[in-house]
């Protein structure tokens, strides 16, 4: 993972050998192992390339990299499949070697169509004066652009900056393809033309389907001196995932789980589904493809020598992998599969965040009056309620008995039962209101930007504190301070979007049936880059750590897209079973128990950050707390060492 940036100036008086101090600082936060800048000048323009590397594989390769022809490459990505990268090789150099050998536009598009894994890149082609850039299909790596309204300069960067009193001018580069700018032409005409090479795929009906973002939508958000045009040759990137299976069942169709649709969610109800041979095979196929995805994301890391030392005791070794961990079904399955592939003597950090609230902790047993108003299918299993009650009683600090802390501790016990030989570091990250407000003001607000809603604030802050990994670990003997040094952070994002995990999916199904649910899931994946992934990459990357998303591996998405909707979810079944049914069945097959029945709880509610300040806000409201810092506060930021 890296912080990459290219600042382009078309006006001689704007030529500069350095980036602004605050932007450089933000980039260095992302890449602590190597920093380098490279200046390329032409009669008509100047390009300042800045690369900051978090070293994760192969030989440390400082960026930007340049070849003998003057081509320059900045890469913020991971090649997990598609092109060959050996375990000891660095993928930055491999991808650049391929790029340098490309003879035309088609070769470049073919290369990026093949790469599987998260990426954003900037590539300067010296002979043509072309600047290429873009993000992967899902937008798993952040890339922003900022255009000067007078056409004198523009900047591409992994992360932006904000100045007090100045309207935000950074925007996310749409993850709808890659773009090319003719710098020489732009310098002469004083107009920037973005040539678009969109993602497309051949659907089952052999109809070309374009990216959701149209050219007019992109152009509407840019200054008038910037325009977006389709490339003249009508070339495109071939999407590396199959289209969503929109097939609907016959009118008389009944699932093998229909007979249990009116019983409370207990583990046995999932066992009934697994008696169907076909469904059991689908579940195993899903486990296999997700396991490979997790394996690719936890191996081939530069593990500290102490991790392989026979002298050092296992209890003294450090984790290379951390998981954003609520104890919910997504993080539990990821943790269980990670346990299969990470060396047994290496700990795994489970990062669990709680925001200290002054309200009373949520009761573990249901309120009787409220229970009568709900369908009996909504009531958690008796087994799970007892488990949560016991866990909550063990916690002396009721202020921190937030839902995710309770389920997290229960999940820890399950994982310890699955593999008692593993050291599971359950890192309790406790955040006060004062700490939240301080770091939001000095760091987090400018990472979340250009997104600006209440939901972005809640999730962005929760993920920032969780991935920072500063908290404590509770053992039988003591409570000790702990800071996770793991460079890779696994997150479960993508499961809800593909497996109908959100409450809105149930509402959609009840209103529009399976056809409407299919369309909703198709829309979820289409917008995930702009709603979630760029923000999360910027927030996690600020700690010099890399976010990895096993549920958004191309092969996982293709497998899930190939299945009919009724094999992924069955929303005629109660909460805690019907949504993400396929994942719950996989959890049972993996040996998990109570967590397989946990209904979806959004991070902002599970961690209780949504209750910290205002309670009357809507998630889609613009958040007034995301106010930008003034430039004089940069010195304060530098004193804060996370």
JOSUL-V230190 format. One record per residue. N is the residue number from 1. RES is the residue in one small letter. SS is DSSP state (a for helix, b for strand, c for the rest). OMEGA is omega in degrees with one decimal (none if undefined). D_FIRST is the distance of its C-alpha to the first C-alpha in whole Angstrom. Layout:
n res ss omega d_first
N RES SS OMEGA D_FIRST
N RES SS OMEGA D_FIRST
This chain:
n res ss omega d_first
1 x c -174.8 0
2 x b 164.8 4
3 x b -177.8 7
4 x b -177.3 9
5 x b 172.5 13
6 x b 178.5 16
7 x b -176.2 20
8 x b 177.6 23
9 x b 178.0 26
10 x c -177.3 30
11 x c -176.1 32
12 x a -177.3 33
13 x a 178.0 33
14 x a 179.4 30
15 x c -177.7 28
16 x c 179.0 26
17 x c -176.9 24
18 x c 170.9 22
19 x c 174.5 20
20 x c -172.1 22
21 x a -176.9 21
22 x a 177.4 20
23 x a 178.7 17
24 x a 178.7 16
25 x a -179.4 16
26 x a 178.6 14
27 x a 180.0 11
28 x a 176.3 12
29 x a -177.8 11
30 x a -175.3 7
31 x c -173.0 7
32 x c -171.8 10
33 x c -179.3 10
34 x b 176.0 11
35 x b -176.6 13
36 x b 176.1 15
37 x b -177.8 17
38 x b -178.4 19
39 x b 175.6 22
40 x b -176.3 24
41 x b 173.8 27
42 x c 179.2 30
43 x c -171.4 33
44 x c -175.5 32
45 x c 175.6 29
46 x b 176.7 26
47 x b 174.4 22
48 x b -179.4 20
49 x b -178.3 16
50 x b -177.8 14
51 x b -176.6 11
52 x b -163.4 9
53 x b 163.6 6
54 x c -173.1 5
55 x c -177.7 7
56 x c -178.3 7
57 x c 177.4 10
58 x c 179.2 13
59 x c 177.0 14
60 x c -177.8 12
61 x c 178.7 12
62 x c 176.4 12
63 x c 3.3 11
64 x c 174.8 13
65 x b -177.3 15
66 x b 177.3 19
67 x c -173.9 21
68 x c 179.4 25
69 x c 178.1 26
70 x c 175.4 24
71 x c -176.2 21
72 x b -174.6 18
73 x b 171.3 14
74 x b -171.6 11
75 x b 173.2 8
76 x b -174.7 5
77 x b 176.1 6
78 x c 174.5 8
79 x c 178.7 11
80 x c -178.8 13
81 x b 175.2 17
82 x c 172.2 19
83 x c -173.1 18
84 x c 170.8 19
85 x c -179.6 16
86 x c -175.7 18
87 x c -176.3 16
88 x c -177.1 17
89 x c 176.3 15
90 x c -173.6 12
91 x a 176.2 11
92 x a -178.2 10
93 x a -179.7 14
94 x a -179.6 15
95 x a 179.4 14
96 x a 176.8 16
97 x a 177.3 19
98 x a -179.0 19
99 x a -178.0 19
100 x a -179.9 21
101 x c 179.7 24
102 x c -176.4 24
103 x c -177.4 28
104 x c -178.8 28
105 x a -178.2 26
106 x a 179.2 27
107 x a 179.3 25
108 x a 179.7 22
109 x a 178.7 22
110 x a 179.7 23
111 x a -176.5 20
112 x a 173.6 18
113 x a -177.0 20
114 x a -172.4 20
115 x c 174.1 16
116 x b -176.1 15
117 x c -178.6 12
118 x c 176.9 10
119 x b 159.3 9
120 x b -174.7 10
121 x b 170.8 11
122 x b -175.9 14
123 x b 178.5 17
124 x b 178.7 20
125 x b -170.2 23
126 x c -173.7 25
127 x c -177.3 28
128 x c -174.7 28
129 x c 180.0 27
130 x b 171.5 24
131 x b 179.0 21
132 x b 176.3 19
133 x b 178.3 16
134 x b -179.2 15
135 x b 178.8 14
136 x c -172.0 14
137 x c -179.1 17
138 x c -178.4 16
139 x c -175.4 14
140 x c 174.9 11
141 x c -177.2 9
142 x c 167.3 11
143 x c -179.0 13
144 x b 170.9 16
145 x b -178.5 19
146 x b -177.6 22
147 x b 173.3 25
148 x c -175.3 28
149 x c -179.1 31
150 x c 178.2 33
151 x c -177.5 31
152 x c -177.8 30
153 x b 168.5 26
154 x b -176.8 23
155 x b 172.1 20
156 x b -176.4 16
157 x b 176.2 13
158 x c -177.1 10
159 x c -178.3 13
160 x c 175.5 16
161 x c 177.7 19
162 x c 178.4 23
163 x c -178.2 26
164 x c 176.7 29
165 x c -179.8 32
166 x c 179.6 30
167 x c -178.6 29
168 x c -178.8 25
169 x c 177.1 25
170 x c 175.4 21
171 x b 176.8 21
172 x b 172.4 18
173 x c -178.0 18
174 x c 179.7 20
175 x c -175.7 18
176 x c -178.9 21
177 x b 173.6 20
178 x b -174.4 19
179 x b 177.4 21
180 x b 175.9 23
181 x b 172.9 25
182 x b -173.4 28
183 x a -179.2 27
184 x a 179.1 31
185 x a -179.6 32
186 x a -179.6 31
187 x a -178.0 32
188 x a -174.8 35
189 x a -175.9 36
190 x c 175.7 34
191 x c 179.9 32
192 x b 177.9 29
193 x b 177.7 29
194 x b 175.0 26
195 x b -174.4 27
196 x b 174.0 25
197 x b -168.6 24
198 x b 169.8 24
199 x b 174.1 23
200 x b 170.2 27
201 x b 177.0 28
202 x b -179.5 31
203 x c -178.9 33
204 x c 177.5 35
205 x c 179.6 38
206 x c 175.3 37
207 x c 178.7 36
208 x b 179.1 33
209 x b -177.8 31
210 x c 175.9 29
211 x c -177.8 26
212 x c -179.5 27
213 x c 175.5 26
214 x c 179.8 29
215 x a -178.9 29
216 x a 178.4 32
217 x a 179.9 30
218 x a -176.3 27
219 x a -176.2 29
220 x a -176.8 31
221 x c -175.7 28
222 x c 175.5 28
223 x c -175.3 30
224 x c -177.9 33
225 x c 178.6 32
226 x b 177.8 29
227 x b 179.6 30
228 x b -179.9 29
229 x b 173.2 30
230 x b 178.4 30
231 x c -171.7 30
232 x c -176.3 33
233 x c -178.6 33
234 x c 176.8 32
235 x c -179.6 29
236 x c 175.0 26
237 x b 177.7 23
238 x b -177.9 24
239 x c -175.0 23
240 x c 173.6 22
241 x c -179.8 23
242 x c 179.3 27
243 x c -178.0 29
244 x c 175.8 30
245 x c -176.9 33
246 x c -176.9 35
247 x c 177.0 38
248 x c -178.8 41
249 x c 174.6 43
250 x c -176.2 47
251 x c -176.3 49
252 x c -174.1 50
253 x c 172.4 47
254 x c 179.1 47
255 x c 178.6 44
256 x c 179.5 45
257 x c -173.9 44
258 x a -175.2 46
259 x a 179.9 49
260 x a -173.5 46
261 x c -177.2 45
262 x c 178.4 48
263 x c 179.7 47
264 x c -178.2 45
265 x c 171.9 41
266 x c -172.5 42
267 x a -177.9 40
268 x a -179.9 43
269 x a 175.6 42
270 x a 178.1 39
271 x a 178.2 41
272 x a 179.0 44
273 x a -177.2 41
274 x c 175.5 40
275 x c 176.4 44
276 x c -173.6 43
277 x a -178.8 42
278 x a -178.3 40
279 x a 178.9 38
280 x a 177.5 37
281 x a 178.7 36
282 x a 179.6 34
283 x a -180.0 32
284 x a 176.9 32
285 x a 178.3 30
286 x a 177.8 28
287 x a -177.5 27
288 x a -176.2 27
289 x a 177.9 24
290 x a 178.2 22
291 x a 177.3 22
292 x a 178.0 21
293 x a 178.9 18
294 x a -179.6 17
295 x a -179.8 18
296 x a -174.8 15
297 x a -179.5 13
298 x a 179.5 14
299 x c 176.5 15
300 x c 175.2 14
301 x c 175.5 12
302 x c -178.3 13
303 x c -178.4 16
304 x c -179.0 18
305 x a -178.9 21
306 x a -178.8 23
307 x a -178.2 22
308 x c -179.7 24
309 x c 178.0 27
310 x c -177.5 30
311 x c -175.7 31
312 x c 179.1 29
313 x c -179.7 30
314 x a -176.7 28
315 x a -179.2 28
316 x a -176.9 27
317 x c -176.0 24
318 x c 178.9 20
319 x c 172.9 18
320 x c -176.5 15
321 x b 172.5 15
322 x b 179.9 15
323 x b 170.8 17
324 x b -161.0 18
325 x c 175.2 22
326 x c -172.8 25
327 x c 176.8 27
328 x c -171.6 27
329 x a -177.1 27
330 x a -176.8 24
331 x a 178.4 22
332 x a 179.3 25
333 x a 177.8 25
334 x a -179.5 21
335 x a -179.9 22
336 x a 179.4 25
337 x a 176.0 23
338 x a 179.1 20
339 x a 179.1 23
340 x a -166.8 24
341 x a 179.6 21
342 x c 179.4 20
343 x c -171.1 23
344 x c -178.5 26
345 x c 179.1 26
346 x c 178.2 22
347 x c 172.0 22
348 x b 179.4 20
349 x b 175.9 20
350 x b -172.6 21
351 x b -174.2 20
352 x b -174.2 23
353 x b 176.5 24
354 x b 177.4 27
355 x b -172.1 29
356 x c -179.8 32
357 x c 179.7 35
358 x c 179.8 38
359 x c -179.4 39
360 x c 178.1 41
361 x c 179.8 39
362 x c 178.7 39
363 x c -177.0 42
364 x c 175.8 41
365 x c -173.9 44
366 x c 173.6 45
367 x c -172.9 47
368 x a -178.5 50
369 x a -179.3 51
370 x a -178.9 48
371 x a -178.8 48
372 x a -178.4 51
373 x a -176.3 49
374 x c 171.0 46
375 x c -176.4 47
376 x a 179.0 47
377 x a -177.9 44
378 x a -173.4 42
379 x c 178.5 43
380 x c -179.2 40
381 x c 179.2 42
382 x a 178.6 44
383 x a -177.6 42
384 x a 179.4 39
385 x a 178.2 41
386 x a -179.8 42
387 x a 179.3 39
388 x a -179.2 38
389 x a 179.9 41
390 x a -179.8 41
391 x a -179.5 37
392 x a -179.9 38
393 x a -179.7 41
394 x c -173.7 39
395 x c -177.7 37
396 x c -177.1 39
397 x c -176.0 37
398 x a 177.7 38
399 x a -176.1 36
400 x a 178.0 33
401 x c 177.5 35
402 x c -175.1 32
403 x a -177.4 32
404 x a 176.5 28
405 x a -179.6 30
406 x a 179.8 33
407 x a 178.1 31
408 x a 179.0 28
409 x a 176.5 31
410 x a 178.0 33
411 x a 177.0 30
412 x a 179.7 29
413 x a 177.4 33
414 x a -179.7 32
415 x a 177.1 29
416 x a 176.5 31
417 x a 178.6 34
418 x a 178.3 32
419 x c 179.9 30
420 x c -179.7 32
421 x c -178.2 31
422 x c 168.8 27
423 x c 177.3 27
424 x b 178.4 25
425 x b 177.3 24
426 x b -172.7 25
427 x b -180.0 24
428 x b -176.5 26
429 x b -173.7 24
430 x b -173.2 27
431 x b 177.1 27
432 x c 177.9 30
433 x a -179.0 31
434 x a 179.8 31
435 x a 177.8 27
436 x a -176.6 26
437 x a -179.9 28
438 x a -175.2 27
439 x a 173.7 23
440 x a -176.8 23
441 x a -172.3 25
442 x a -177.1 23
443 x a -162.3 19
444 x a -174.4 19
445 x a -177.3 21
446 x a 174.6 19
447 x a 178.4 16
448 x a 178.1 18
449 x c 15.2 20
450 x c 174.8 21
451 x c -168.8 22
452 x c -177.8 25
453 x b 176.0 26
454 x a 178.8 28
455 x a 177.7 26
456 x a 178.3 22
457 x a -176.8 24
458 x a -176.7 24
459 x a 179.6 21
460 x a 179.0 19
461 x a -179.4 21
462 x a -179.3 21
463 x a 179.7 17
464 x a -179.3 16
465 x a -179.7 19
466 x a -176.1 18
467 x a 174.4 15
468 x a 170.1 16
469 x c 178.4 18
470 x b -178.3 21
471 x b 178.0 24
472 x b 176.0 27
473 x b -179.5 28
474 x b 175.0 31
475 x c 178.7 33
476 x c -174.3 37
477 x c -170.9 37
478 x c 169.6 35
479 x b -176.5 33
480 x b 176.7 30
481 x b -175.5 27
482 x b 171.7 24
483 x b 179.0 20
484 x c 176.6 18
485 x c -179.7 15
486 x c -178.9 13
487 x c -178.6 10
488 x b 179.4 9
489 x b 177.8 12
490 x b 178.3 14
491 x c -174.0 16
492 x c -178.3 19
493 x c -178.6 18
494 x c -179.9 20
495 x a -179.0 23
496 x a -177.3 25
497 x a -175.8 25
498 x a -172.2 26
499 x a 175.1 28
500 x c -175.5 30
501 x c -176.7 29
502 x c 179.4 30
503 x a 179.3 33
504 x a 177.0 34
505 x a 178.5 33
506 x a 177.1 37
507 x a 179.3 38
508 x a 179.6 37
509 x a -179.3 39
510 x a -177.8 42
511 x a -171.1 42
512 x a 176.7 41
513 x a -176.4 41
514 x a 178.9 39
515 x a 177.6 39
516 x a 178.9 38
517 x a 176.2 35
518 x a -179.0 34
519 x a 179.5 33
520 x a -180.0 32
521 x a 176.4 29
522 x a 178.9 29
523 x a -178.8 28
524 x a -179.1 26
525 x a -179.5 23
526 x a -175.7 24
527 x a -174.6 23
528 x a -179.7 20
529 x a -176.2 17
530 x a -177.2 20
531 x a -168.2 21
532 x a -157.6 18
533 x a 177.3 14
534 x a 177.9 13
535 x a -177.0 15
536 x a 177.2 13
537 x a 179.4 10
538 x a -176.4 11
539 x a -179.5 13
540 x a -179.3 11
541 x a -179.2 8
542 x c 178.5 11
543 x c -175.2 11
544 x c 179.7 8
545 x c -176.8 8
546 x b 174.6 6
547 x b 175.4 9
548 x b -168.5 10
549 x c -176.1 13
550 x a -178.5 16
551 x a 179.9 19
552 x a 169.1 17
553 x c -176.4 17
554 x a -179.2 19
555 x a 176.3 21
556 x a -179.9 22
557 x a 179.1 22
558 x a 178.6 25
559 x a -179.1 27
560 x a 177.7 27
561 x a -177.8 28
562 x a -176.8 31
563 x c 171.0 32
564 x c -172.7 35
565 x a -175.2 35
566 x a 174.8 37
567 x a 178.7 35
568 x c -179.1 32
569 x c 175.9 34
570 x c -171.8 38
571 x c 165.6 38
572 x c 178.0 42
573 x c -175.8 41
574 x c 173.6 41
575 x c -176.6 37
576 x c 175.3 36
577 x c -169.9 36
578 x c 178.0 37
579 x c -177.0 33
580 x c -177.7 30
581 x a -177.8 33
582 x a -179.8 32
583 x a 178.7 29
584 x a 177.4 32
585 x a 176.6 34
586 x a 179.2 31
587 x a 178.5 30
588 x a 179.1 34
589 x a 179.1 34
590 x c 176.2 31
591 x c 178.3 33
592 x c -173.8 32
593 x c -172.9 35
594 x a -176.5 35
595 x a 179.6 32
596 x a -176.5 33
597 x a -177.5 35
598 x c 173.5 33
599 x c -179.7 33
600 x c 171.1 30
601 x c -177.2 30
602 x c -175.4 27
603 x a -177.0 25
604 x a 177.4 26
605 x a 179.8 30
606 x a 179.6 29
607 x c 179.9 27
608 x c 175.7 30
609 x a -179.3 28
610 x a -179.2 30
611 x a -173.2 33
612 x c -173.1 32
613 x c -179.0 33
614 x c -179.6 35
615 x c -172.5 36
616 x c -178.0 38
617 x c 171.0 35
618 x c -177.7 34
619 x c -176.0 30
620 x c 178.9 30
621 x c 172.4 32
622 x b -172.2 30
623 x c 178.9 29
624 x c -178.9 31
625 x c -180.0 29
626 x c 178.0 26
627 x c -176.8 28
628 x c 177.1 26
629 x c 175.4 26
630 x c -173.8 28
631 x a -179.0 26
632 x a 178.5 29
633 x a -178.8 27
634 x a 179.4 24
635 x a 177.6 25
636 x a 179.4 26
637 x a -174.8 22
638 x a -179.9 21
639 x a -178.8 24
640 x c -179.5 22
641 x c -178.1 20
642 x c none 18
